[in-house]
Amino acid sequence: GAGDQGIMFGYACDETREMMPATLILSHVILKELAVIRREGETMRYLRPDAKSQVTVEYDEATRRPLRVHTIVVSTQHDEFILPGEGRSEAEAERQMQERIREDVRTILLPRVKARLERAGDQLAGLIGDDYILHVNPTGKFVIGGPHGDTGLTGRKIIVDTYGGRGAHGGGAFSGKDSSKVDRSAAYAARHIAKNLVAAGVAREVLVQLSYAIGIAEPLSIYVDTYGSERPAALAGMTDGEIARRIGRLFDLRPASIVRRFGLKNPIFEATASYGHFGNRPYTRVEKVWEHGRETEREIEFFGWEKLDAVDAIRREFGL
């Protein structure tokens, strides 16, 4: 049965190739490119590992399509690379550091982010114009960071780990929990269903909600919201409730089945520790594992819940 009670959500939309919100994907790309710059050590040599980003995107109210990047926030840890002295006060030294970091983000980081998206043929590059608002380290100097700065003050950021505020969240964190906890495993299953529904063309935007009770294997309820998004003509009269009923027939949502389907007992969770649990490309890699008291090597699948392996079954079920 389920290892705990609770409500879990999965979400997907067709506005990015990852079937994730544009705001979250852009935030992740900014941070990934910032990490590349830091590791290269050629420019922005003052960078340190702790960083976060937030992107605000303007949407068309009628179509719910992204139009442009409105605001970018980047907060990054850094060395104290300009010190007081030689006629500089502490406040002046901090001001000069802030100006340098902001200018480097504007002229080095963000052009590289746009170029990275363009190389990948990603349409998100077109959202980044020259008219966005930029905030860099808005609270000032950011020298103390990482565990030194935050341990004991906050849990894992569950919205960053999921959909950046889109869709919904049941409140249960993922990291630190094994796969018997439906907070983690059922959220992965719900994302898998939502992503495959969008990929199959059932709707452009889908939220899947699952609820469980401790010790009971089958979900207590399955709820679907397609937000009134565009559907194929064949499904024009179908309610979200009917979609939910068909999901219950198509997918085995007992926790043990979810664990087997996505290989959640394998050593795969380290890969989810940064840049979120969703929107990643599934891949396989040979890893060392312990089986029957012995260490051995086995090919392991990562991010199996991101696979589009249920699209054909969904299309058959819905007559698409």
Helices and strands as residue ranges (DSSP letters): E 6-13, H 22-40, E 47-59, E 66-78, H 90-104, I 105-109, H 110-119, G 123-127, E 133-136, H 146-150, H 158-161, H 182-200, E 205-212, E 221-225, G 233-235, H 240-250, H 255-262, G 269-272, E 283-291, E 294-302, G 304-306, H 311-318
